[in-house]
Every structure is written in structure tokens, then in C-alpha cells.
Amino acid sequence: MAARRYPSYRVYRDKRGEYRWSYEAANGKTIGISSEGYVKKADCLRSVEILKTSAGSDVWEEEATTAVA
């Protein structure tokens, strides 16, 4: 098997046996994780593909709100 390159996605099984992904940056630090586990590995891989194709998506920034006492 080839050595892992960064940045890259890592697919693994969690403690419940479900598939999850994490995304590691060029420095090897995790900067994103799946918010849910997947029973099927194919579903986990599909969520990675969806993320990879969303690079052109808009970024929504919420306006800062003032706390009301």
C-alpha cells in the first residue's frame, strides 16, 4: 500500500462499528469530521464525494448579534 498523502480523507469505523470520515490538512491535523456514522461504507464514501464536489459552494456568514439582557 502506498504511503498516505495529505491533505486527504480518512475513512474508519467508530466504536459502534459505523463508518465515518475525517479530513486531515497538509500538516496532518484533523480539520473536519463526519457528523454521523454510516452503516454502509458506500454511504460514507458517497458523503465524501458530495463534499469534494461542493468546493464552489457559497459561504454563509451570520451577522453578529447583540446579546439582550
C-alpha positions as CSV (number, residue, x, y, z in Angstrom):
1,M,0.0,0.0,0.0
2,A,1.2,3.5,-0.9
3,A,2.1,6.0,1.9
4,R,-0.6,8.3,2.9
5,R,-0.5,11.8,1.4
6,Y,-2.0,14.9,2.8
7,P,-4.4,16.6,2.6
8,S,-6.7,13.6,2.4
9,Y,-9.9,12.0,3.8
10,R,-9.7,9.0,6.2
11,V,-12.5,6.5,6.4
12,Y,-12.7,4.4,9.5
13,R,-15.0,2.5,11.8
14,D,-16.1,4.1,15.1
15,K,-16.7,2.3,18.4
16,R,-20.2,1.4,17.3
17,G,-18.9,-0.2,14.1
18,E,-20.2,2.5,11.8
19,Y,-18.2,4.2,9.1
20,R,-17.1,7.8,9.5
21,W,-14.7,10.1,7.7
22,S,-12.3,12.7,8.8
23,Y,-10.3,15.2,6.7
24,E,-6.7,15.9,7.5
25,A,-4.9,19.1,6.3
26,A,-1.5,19.2,4.7
27,N,0.0,19.3,8.2
28,G,-1.8,16.1,9.2
29,K,-4.2,17.9,11.6
30,T,-7.9,16.9,11.5
31,I,-10.0,19.9,10.3
32,G,-13.3,18.1,9.6
33,I,-15.2,15.1,10.7
34,S,-18.5,13.4,9.7
35,S,-21.4,14.4,11.8
36,E,-22.9,11.0,11.7
37,G,-21.9,7.3,11.3
38,Y,-22.9,5.2,8.3
39,V,-23.9,1.6,8.4
40,K,-22.8,1.1,4.8
41,K,-19.2,2.0,3.8
42,A,-20.6,3.1,0.4
43,D,-22.8,5.7,2.0
44,C,-19.8,7.1,3.9
45,L,-17.8,7.3,0.7
46,R,-20.7,9.0,-1.1
47,S,-20.8,11.7,1.6
48,V,-17.0,12.3,0.9
49,E,-17.8,12.6,-2.8
50,I,-20.5,15.1,-2.1
51,L,-18.1,17.2,-0.1
52,K,-15.4,17.0,-2.7
53,T,-17.8,18.4,-5.4
54,S,-19.0,21.3,-3.1
55,A,-15.8,23.3,-3.3
56,G,-17.6,26.1,-5.3
57,S,-20.4,26.4,-2.7
58,D,-21.2,29.8,-1.2
59,V,-20.0,30.6,2.3
60,W,-22.8,31.9,4.6
61,E,-21.7,34.1,7.4
62,E,-24.2,35.0,10.1
63,E,-24.3,38.6,11.3
64,A,-23.1,39.1,14.8
65,T,-26.0,39.7,17.2
66,T,-26.1,41.8,20.3
67,A,-27.0,40.0,23.5
68,V,-30.1,41.2,25.1
69,A,-30.1,41.3,28.9
